[in-house]
Amino acid sequence: MVKKVAVGVLGLSVMASSAMAQVFPVDAATTTTISSVKGDIVAWGVVFIGVALTIFAYKRVKSLVR
């Protein structure tokens, strides 16, 4: 069971790394790309926080309605 989970996590991380390369294209020669990547990371962080707060609020409202 543990080996299957470890293989799954490894496979997921390999797939995620190639996907992240497409989301965050980095060219070390220019600093504008680096600042663009920083902006993308901040934007993704805001999105994830928004999703987490939406789920929390949904559960909270759902519990209050019951």
Residue pairs with C-beta under 8 A, 6 or more apart in sequence:
23 40
23 44
24 37
24 40
24 41
25 33
25 37
26 33
26 34
26 37
27 33
28 34
